[in-house]
Amino acid sequence: MTVRRHPDPGIHPSFCARCVRLSFFLAVVTLGLAQAPAETGKVAGTIVDPVRGRPVEFATVTLRKAAGGEVLRTGATDARGRFDFEGMPAGSYQVSYGMVGAEQASTAVFTVDAAHRTVDLGSIPLGLGEAVTMAKVEVGARKEAFYNSIDRKVYNVGQDVQSVSGSASDLLQNVPSVQVDIEGNVSLRGDSNVLILVNGKTSTMMGKNRAAVLDQLPADSISKIEVITNPSAKYKPDGTAGIINLTLKQKQDTAYSGSLRVSAGNARRYNANLTASYNPGKFTLFLSAGVRQDDRSRTVQDDRSHLDTATNTLVATSQRTSEAMRPLSRIVQTGLDYQFDEHTKAGANVRYNHRGFERHSVVTNLSRGAAGAVTGDYDRYRIDPESQTDLEFTGTVQHSFAGSDRELNLEVRHGRTTEREDNRYTNLYRFPARPASRDFTVINPVETSTETSVDYTHPLGEESKIETGYNGQVSETDMDFHGSFIDAAGALQPDLTKTNHFIYDATIHAFYGTFARKFGAFGLLAGLRFEHAAIDTNQVTARLLGSNDYNRLYPSLHLSQDLTATQQLQLNYSHRVHRPEGDDLNPYPEYQDPFNLRAGNPRLVPEDIHSVEAGWQHKKDDTTYLATVYHRYRYHGMTEVARYISPTTLLTTKENLGTSRATGLELGANTRLRERLSLNFSANAYRSEIDASNLGFSSKRSSFVWDAKLNANYDVTKTTLVQFNTNYTAKRLTPQGYRYPTKVANIGLRHTLADKKTALILTLSDAFNSLRERTHIDTPVLYQDITRHRSSRILYLGVVYNFGKTGKKPKKDELQFDNTP
């Protein structure tokens, strides 16, 4: 039997009128902004290492008024050592620069006026006494907590004390508009369909089990987190909520450098992480290795009642789950970069992640009839050894063309994820009394993916550039489920209801182009992405084939206007998609227990979202304010739906919603008070409307949702920092009910020793033991309340030690021949 799903047109008919109005609105705004008087200028330059002649990344750059020295802008150099400050009014300025923690040098005074709108300071040598390793040694250095660029918000995590002892999930909890639930699932503005990148690229580790990986990935390995709610066409359109990009710490251009961090916590928790790099000249070797022993205990209370239509009586069930496990994770990354000449560099790296644990749980199941009499009472014990291994190989080639800023990047990535879940169940019955029974399920999914990308950048003068490229991905998910049980004679028998084999193949070819242009104070970034997707499924057991081939266009548009030297406006739009994964399409149910089944839906189609945002930013000295208004329109949205298929068995599957909308306001503020106290506040509020009439529920449901986060840092002394952060998420709507509010607070302390290489860290997460997740379903046929709680109050004591040595100054004759940038 073959199931053929026709290509989705990609644009919902009811949205056409909105698209026309949106296009007209953007065109009017574009013309209006483009005609604004270009009375501002640009200041740019490149910080270089005078010994090697190489660009210096992460150097701090400050733009000041020549008279009085008032700080107007601060920033850091990029991977090419470049910095630029745009939207500067006419006047006299001076740039101060240097590495964090080192003495700052200053340029001569220069002028921006009508005759010098673009001031390029050229190559600026870094002071010889400024050691690059100081950026790691001076842990108390000050950085902007967050800032805006034309298409993203960037959050620096260096000040976050959790970055030493915590995990990536701990860091994400403190990022504005990002939520992490009790299971480690990440959502952005209330939408869990988020594409998570590592250094701007997809990664095997961020696949189906990314929640577990984020919970084990050392926060110390991350330097900043980028939130891109409306990504440009350069990026994959996957992830209707947008993109969260984890930028890992970069290797240093020193002879050798490294950092060792060790932490120990309550309940026999510990973690250790080592990063090191060695750079004698043209090549750089780097290594990152970490081990994390965690302890996770969890309780779940699930109470439900429903109308049994067969007997027209009310049936009630209650489940209480107690679970414990101690996951052990090992993450290793190693690689080599080689500089062939001034313009060409190649690299290769390997990432390895292994996570293993043994789960022990007991579920107490109690069912009652209409009169409240007990109809069933038993315990279900589970022992489950699980393991997951991710292995990823990446090769890169970067080439910059002589005499221009043109650049060509090639990358090939191949990854493989293997899992094994070996569930062993024992059922002990109290009522009705009967002999104990045993059953087993073994799940072995294997995911492979090969991705090739080619990216080309071509500047068109000083103020514009185009980027174009190709991305191709071939992936396969092979899922093997085996079920068995012990019969009355004590023999092991196969259970065909729990056994099946499902294969999911996806091939996606994409071509994109973007155009960026500055018109004085006005900025434009427009892009278009074309994708051809071919999705094939094979339910081997049922001999059921399916396919879905379609072509789509994904446009994006970003506009910015510098109002003054400290204020900027932004407007952007993007179209994104969420494709069903293998688990979502496999119609065979995954057996959990007699009360719960979970299955895919082969009729699912991709969901689409159109998103428009308008933002304002004010940044001056140590104070930043952000405000964003957004509207998101979604159709064919995938959502989980639970229905009874027997008097006691609840089947959870996914369905396509009709439409949903969200309109909201996002606020952010960061400031420093009296040199010692810094505050970082963010809030997000939106109105959500869901139309689930196509699923048989009420035609429309709406609610007002908000969340807020506060982070406070207090410098007790120059070497001691105390940190407190808290976040709150209000009640939010689901298609069948709602989720109750959640709240959590964390406390941290960091003290730097006299050698400036060693720091002591103390952190307490979920200080008030308040982190719980409660969901509620209320429909005409089902009433359910679920409360989940896990051991989240964790105390860690850690030590950080940084080491390194800068390269020796080359001899004069070497300087004549070594052209490595």
N, C-alpha and C positions, 0 to 999 in steps of 0.2 A: 504493500500500500504506500502511496506517495502523497504527501501533503504539500501543496504548492501555495505559498503566500505571495500575493501580488505586491509589487513594490509600492511603498507608501509615497504619496506625492510630495511629502516634506513640508507643504504649506497648507494649513487648514483653511477651507474656504471662508469661514467666518472671520478669519484673521486678515484677509486681503484688504478690507477697508482700513483696518488699523495700520497696516503696512504703508498704505498710500499716505495716510495722515502723518505717520511717523517720518516717512521720507521727506514730506513737505516741511515738517517742523525742523528736521535736521538741516535741510537745505537753507531755510531761512536763517537759522542760528549760525550756520557756517558762513553765509554771506555777510551777516551782521558782524560777526567776530573778525572775519578776514578784512573788513573795511575799517576796523579800529585802527587808529593812528599808531604806526610803528615807531614809538618814541623811546623804545628801550633797546638795550644792547646785550651782548654776550661776552663773557669772560671765560677763557678756556686755557688749558695747558696740559703738560705731561710731566709727571714726577719720575725721575730716572735714578738708578743707582750709578754714581759716578765711577765706581770701580769696574763693574761689569758692563755698564752701558745698558742695563736692562730696565724695563719699566717696573715700577714698584706698585703693587696692589695694596689696597687698604691703608694707604697713607691718608692722614687727616688733612683737610684743606679748609681754611676759613677765609672768607672774604669780609674785609673791614672797610669802613670809611677812612679815608686818609686823615681827615680832621676829627680828632677825638677817639678814633679807634673803635667805634661802635660795630659790633658783630652783626652782619646782615645775613650771611648764609654760612652753613657748615655742610660738609660732605666728606666722602671718601673716594679715592681713585678706584677705577675699575681694573679688570684684568690686564688692560693695556696701559695702565698708569694714568689714564685720562681723567680729567675733571672738567666740568663746565657749569657755569652759573648763568642762567638765562633770565630775561626780563629785567635787566638792570637799568635804571634811569641814568641820565647823564650825570657825571660827577667824577670825583677823584677817589681811587680805591687802592687797596694794598692787599696782597694775599699772603697769609701765613700758612706754613705747611710743615709736616714732619710725621714721624711714627708716633703712635699712641704711647704716652709715658716718656717720650724723649723731648729734648729741647726743640722749640719751634723756630724755624728760620722764616724770613720775610723777604718778599720781592721789593723792588723799587716801586714808588708811587706811579700809577698810570691813570689815564683819563679815558672815560667813555663819553663820546659826544657824537654829533652828527657826522663828523668825518671819520670817526673810529667806532662804528657800531659793534664790530666784532674785534675783540682784543685777544689774540692768541699769544700767550706768553712763551710758547715753544717748549723745549725740553728744560726742565728745572732740576738741577742736581740736588739730591738729598744730602744733607750734611754727613760727613764721613764718620762723625762720632755717634750717629744715630743707628743703633743696632736694631735690625728688623725683629729680633726675638723679643724686644721689649714689649711688643704688642701682646704677647702671651704672659710676660712676667708681671706687668702692671695690671693686676686683676681689678683694681679699683678705678680704672679709667672710665671717663664719662662718654656715653654714646647716646645719640637720639634713639628714643624707644621705638618710634615709628615715623614713617614719612611716606609721601605719595609720589608716584611718577605718573606718566600719562596713562598707563594701563594696569597699574597694580599698587597695592599697599605693602610696604616692607616693614617687618618687625624684627629689630635686633634683639637677640636673646642673651647677649653677653652678660647683662646685668641680672638676669634671672638666676637666683640661687639654685633653682631646681635643675639648671643646666649641668650641674655637677653630679648630683646623686640620682636625679630622676630619669625618666624615659621620655621619648618623643611625645607620647600621649600626655605626660605631665606638662610639657611645654605648650602643647596645642590648647590645653584648657585655659591658658592665660592669654591667648590671641583673640582680639576682638572679633565677634561674630562667629567664632568657631566653637562648637560644642563637642564634647566627648562623653558618650554615655557610659553606663556602668559596665558594658561589655567591651568597651574600647572602640566602638564605632564612631567615626568622625562625621559631623555634619557642618554645613556652612549656611548660615541664615535659616536654620531649620530644615535644610534639605540634605539628606545623607548621600545623595549621588554626587560625590566629589572626586575629581581626578587628582591623585596625589603624585607629584613628580619628585625626582631626586636630581638636583643640579639641572633642572629644566628638562629632564628626559624621563620617559617612562622606565620603570624598573620591575623586574620579576618579583621582587620582594613586596611590591605594593599591589599585588593581585588580590585574589579572593580572600586571603588570610592576612590582609594588611593590618587589621585591628590587633592581631597577636604580635605582628612584627613591630608596630609602633609602640606597643606596650613593653617591648624588650630592647628596642633600638636606643642606645645611650644618648641622652640629651646632649652630652658633652660633644658629640660629633657634629652638632648643628651650629652654624654661625648665624643664620637668619632664616626667617620664614616669610615667604611672599604669598599674599592672598590676591588672586586675580579673579574677580567675580565676573568680569566680561573680557575674557582673553581675546587677543587678536587672532586673525586667521592663520598665523604662523603655528599656533598650537592645535593639538587635536581637539575636535569639538566634543569629545566625550566628557561627561560630567556636567549635568544640567545646572548644578549649583556653582560651578566654576572650578578653579584650580588652586590647590595649595602646593607650593613648591618649597621643598626642604633643601636649602643650600648648605652643603656640608663644608666643614672647615678645610681650607686649602693648605697644601703643602707650602713650606717656606723656601725662599731662595737663599738659603744659607748653607754652609758646609754640612751641618747637621743640626737638627732641632727635634724636639719632641715634648710630649706631655704624658705624665702618668697620673691617673686618678683612681683612687680606691675608696670605697664606701662600704659600711656595714650597717645593717638595720635590724629592727626587732623581728622576731619570728625567724631567726636564722637566715635573713636576707643578706646578700652581699652583691657587689658588682665591682668590676675593675676594667679599666680601659687604657690602652696604650696607643698613642699616635707618634709616628716618627718619620722623618724624611732625611735623605742624604743627597746632596747636590755638589759634586766635585767640579762640574763644568757643564758639558753639553747634555748630560742626562740627569734625571732625578728619579730616585727610588723612593717609594713611600709605602708605609704600612700602617694599618689601623686594625687593632684586635681588641675584642671585648668579650667578657663573660658576665652573665647576670643570673643569679639564683634568686628566684622570687618565691613568694608564698601566697597562694590565693585560696581563700575560703569564701563560699557564697551560699546564701539562702534565698529561696524563692517560695512565695506563698501565692497560690493560684486558686481562687474561688470563683466558681461559675455556676450558673443555673440557666436552663433553657426549657422550652416547651417541646416535648416529644410529640410531634404531629401524628405519629402512628397510634398512640394511645391517648392523646390529648391530655397528658399529665405533665406536671413539672418535675424535672430531674435536676438534681444538684450534685456537683462533684467538688472535691477539695483535694489539692495536691500541695504537699510541703516538701521541698527539696533542700537537702543539706549536702554540700559538695566541698571537697578539699583537693588541692593539687599543688605541686611545687615545680613549676616549669624552670628548666635550665636552658639558657640560650647562649650560643657561641656565634659571634659575628666577626668575620675577618675580611678585610679588603687590602689588596696589595696590587702594585702596578709600577709601570716604568714609562716615563716620558723622555723622548730623545729629540734634541734640537739639531736638525740636519744643517741648517744654515739660518741666516737672518730671517727668512720668510717661511720656512717649513718646519713643522713639528709633528711628530707622531707619538701615539701613546697606546698602551694596552693595560687593562686592569681586570682583576677577577674579584668578584664578591661571593662570599660563602656565608650562609646563615643556617644554623641547625638548632631546632628547638624540640625538646622532648620533655614529657612528663607522664605521670600515671594518675589518672583521675579516679577518685573514690567518692561515690555518692549513694544516697539512699533517698527514695521518693516514697512518701507515705500517701497512699491513695484511698480516699474515702468517698463513697457515693451513697446518696439517699433518694428515696422515692418521694411521691407526692405528699404522703403523710409524715414525712420526716424520718421514716424507718430506714435503718442502715441496710443497703442492698449489696454492698461490697466494701471490704476493708482488707488491704494487704500492703506489704512493703516490697519495693523493687530495688534491689541492690545492683550497683554497677561498678565494675572495675574496667578501666579503659586506658591501656598504654597507648599513647599517641606520639607521633613524631612528624616533623616537617623539615624538609631540606630544600633550600633555594641555592642554586648555583648559576652565576651569570658571568659571561665573558663579554668584554667591550673592547673594540678597537677604533681608534680615531686618527684622523689626519687633518691638520690645520695648515692652510697655506694663505699667506697674505701676499698680494701682488706688489712688486717694487714700484715706488713712486706714487702710490695711492693707498687709500684705505679699503680697497676691495679685498674681500676675504672669502675663501671657500673652505667649508667644513664637511668632512665625510665621517660617518659613524656607522658601525655595524655592531649589533648587540644580539646575543643569543642567550636565552635563559631557560631553565628547567626547574620545575617545582614538583617534588614528590611528597606524598603524604601517606600515612597509614594510621587508621583508626580501628582498634581492635576491641570492640565492646563485648563484655561478658556479663550477662544479666542473670540474677537469681531472684525468683519471686516467692515470698513467704506469705501464705494466706491465713488470715484470722477468721474472716467470714465472707462467703461460706467456707467452712473448713475443707481443705483438700490438700493433697501432697504438694510439696514444693516443686517448682518447675524451673528449667534453665533454658535460655536461648542466647544466640550470638549473632552479631553483625560485624562484618569486616568491610571497611571502605578504603579503596585504594585509588584516589584520583591522581592523575599525572598531567601536568600542564607544560607545554613547550611553546616557545615563541621566538621568532627571528624577526628582527626589525632593522631596516636600512634607511638612513636619512642622508640627504644631500642639501646643504644650505649655502646660499650664495648672497653676499652683501655687496652692493654697488652704490657708492656715494654719487650724488648728482650735485656737485658743487659743495659749498660749505653748509647749506641749510636743508638739504634733502637727501634721501637715499631710498633705494628699493631693496627689498629682500624677497628672494624667491627660493623655492626648493621642492623636494619630493620626499615623501615618507611612505614606505611600504612595510606592511606587517602581515606575517603569516603565523597563525596560532592554532593550537589544537588542545582540547581538553578531553582526556579519556577517563571516564568515571566507571569504576567497577564496584558493584555492590554484591556482597555474598551474605545470605542469611541461613541460619541453621538452628536446630533445637534438639534437645534430648527427649526422646520419646518415652513411653511408659516402660519399655523394656530396658531403658538405659542406653540405647544406641543413638548415635549422632545422625540426624536426618537433615537433608537440605530443605530450606523453606523458600519455595518458589515465589511467594508473595513479597519477599524481601530481597530477591536476587534479580539483578538486571545489569545490562551493560549499555552505556550511552556515550556517544562520541560527538563532540561539537567542534566544527572547523570554521575559522573565519579568516578571510583574506581581504585586506583593505589597501587600496592604492590611493594616494592623495597628492595633489599638487596645490601649492599656495603661492600667493604673491601679496606683498604689502608695500605701501608707499608712505613714507614719512616726510613731512615738510614743515619748516618753520617760516612763518610770515611775520617777522618781527616778534611781537608778543603772542602771536597765535600759532598753535601747533596742531598738526593734522596727522593721523595715522589711520589709513584705510586699507582694508584687506579683503581678499576673497579666497576661499578654499573649495576645491572640487574633490569629491571622494566617490570612488566606486567600491561598494561593499558587496561581498559574496559570502553569505552565511549558509552553511550546510549542517544538518543534524542527522544523526543515525541512531535510532533506538534499536540497537542490534537485537535485543531479546524479543521485541514485539515486531521486528522487521518493518519499522515505520521510518520512512525517509522524509525529510523536510528541507526546503531551501527558500532563501529570500535574497534576491539580488536587487540592488537599487543604486541609483546615482543621486547625489545631493550636492547642493551649493550652500556654503556657510559663509555669509558676509560678516564683516565687523567694521566698526567705525569708532574712532576715538578723537575727540576734539579737546583742546585746552586753550585757555586764555589767561596770560599773566596780567592781572589787574594792576598790581604794583610789584615792588621788589619782594614783598612778603605775602601777597595773596594771589591765588590762582583759582580759576573755574575750570571744570571738566564736564564733558558730556560724552557718553559712549553707548554703543549698542552691539549685541552679538546674538547669534543663533547657534544653539547647541543641541546635543542629542544624547540620549541614554539608550544603549543597545542591550537587549536581554542577554544574559550570560548562559552558560551551559546548565547550571542548576535551575535557572528560571524556566527552561524549556523542556526539561525531562519530565514526561507525564507520570513516570513511576514514582510512587510515594517513598519518602525516606522515613523509615520506621523509628520512632522515638520511644513511645510506650503505648499501651492500649488506649489511652485517652487522647493521644496526639499523633497526627500524621502531617507531613509536609511534602508537597509535590510541586512540580513545575507546571507551566501552562504553555503548550506548543503553539497556541494561538496568539501569544503576545507579539506586539509590534513595537518598534522603537518609539520612545517618547521624545517630544520636541519642546523646546522652550525658547521664547524670544524675551530678551532682557534689555531694558533701557535704564541708564543711571545718569544722574546729574550730581556733581560734587563741587564742594568749595574747600579750599585749604588756606590756612593762615599760618605762617611759620616765621618766627622772629626770635633770635637769641635761643633761649632754652625752652621756648613755649611753642607748641603746635596745636592747632585746632583743625578738626576735620568734620565735615557734614556731607552726607550723601543721601539723596532721595532716589528710590528705585522702584521699578514696576516689572514684574515677571509674569508672563502669560505662558501656561503650559497646557498641552493637549496630548492625549494618549498616555498620560502619566501612569507609571507602574506603581501599584500599591499592594500591600498585603491584605488579604481578605480571609476571614475565618468563618467556616460554615460546618454544621454538624452533618455527618454522613451516616451516623447511626445514633441510637439513643445516648451513647456515652463518648463517641469518638469525634474529635474536632479536627477537620482538615484545613490547613493553612496553605494558601496558594497565592499567586499574584494575578492581578487583573489590570486592564487598562482603564483608567478613569476617563470620564468625558473631558472635563477641563478643570483647571484650577488657576487661581490668581493670587498674587501677593503684592501688596504695595506698602512700602515701608520707608523709615527714616533711620539712618545710622549716624551716630555721633561719636567723636573721639577727641580727647584732650590730653595733652602731656605738658607738664610744666615743672619747674624747679623753684622751691621756695626757700629763701634765706640760705642758699648754698648747700644745705644739708638734706632737705626733704624734697624728693621728687615724687610726683603723682601722675599716674597714668589711668585715665578713666575712659570707658567706652560703653555705649548702649545701643541697642538695636530694637526697634519697635515696628511691627508691621501688622496689617490686616490680611488675614488669609481667608479665601473663599474656595470651597470645594463643591463641584457639581458631580455627584456620584449616582445620578439617576439611572445611568446605563447599567449600574450594578444592582439595581433594585432597592437602593436606599433613598432617603429623602432627597429631593431635587437639588437643594443647595444648603450648605452649612457654612457659617462664617464665624470667625473669632478674632480677637485682638491678642497678639502675642508680643512679649518683650523679654529681653534679657539685658543684664548689665554686669560689668566687670570693673574691679578697682585693684590697682597695684600701687603699693606705697613702698618706697625705699628711703631709709633714713641712715645717713652716714654718722654713726656715733663718733667715730674718729676718722682720720684719713685712711686707716687700715681696717676698720670694722664697719660692716654694713648689716643692717637689719631689714628684712623684707616681709611684707604681709600682702597677700592677694586673696581675693574672694570673687566668686561669680554666682549669679542667680539667674535661672531660667524659669519664666512663668509658664502657666498652663498652656498647652498647645493642642490644636485640633488634629484628629485623624479621621479617615473616612467612616469608621464605625464608632468613634468615641473621642477620647482625648488622653493626653498625658499630664500627670500632675507636675507641679513645680519641682525643681531640683536646686540645691545649693551646696557649696563647698568652700572651705577656706584653708589656706596654706600659710605656714610661717617658716622663715629661713634666716640663717645667720652666717656671714662669711667674714673671716679674719685673716689678713695677710701678715705673714711673719716678716721679721726685719730683713731677711735676705731677699725679699721681693720675688722669690721663686716658689715659695711654698705658701699654701693657704689652707685653712681649716674651714670645713663646711658643716653646718648642722641644719637639717630640714625636718619639718613635721607636716606631712600632707593630711588633708581632711582632719584638721585639728579638732573639730567638734563632732566628728563621727556622724556627719549629717548626710552623706552621699547615699541617696536611695533613688530608685527609679520605680515609679508606679504608673501603670497604664490601666485605662478603663474602657470597656466596650459596652455599649448600651443600644441594642437594636430590638425590634419586636420579638425576635426569636432567641436572642442570646444576651445574657448579662454576665460580664466577667470583670474581675478585678485582680491584677497581678502586681505584686510588690517584690522587687529584687534588691538585695543588699549584699555587698561584698566587703572584705577586709581592706579598707582603703585608708585607715589611719596608720600611717607608716612613719617611723622615726629613722632617720639616716644620719650617721656621722661619717664625714669623708675628709680625705687629704688630697691636695692637688700639688704636684711638683712639675715645674717646667724647666727644661734644659735646652741648651743649644749653643752653637758656636758659629760666628760668621766666617765666611771664606776669607782667606788671606788675599791681600792686594796683589794682583798679578804683576809680574815683571814688565818693564817697559817694552821689551821685545815681544812679549805675549800680547800686549795691547794692540800691537800693529796687525796682528793676524786673527785675533778672536773677535768675530763680528756677531757673536750670539747675542740677540737682544735680551 
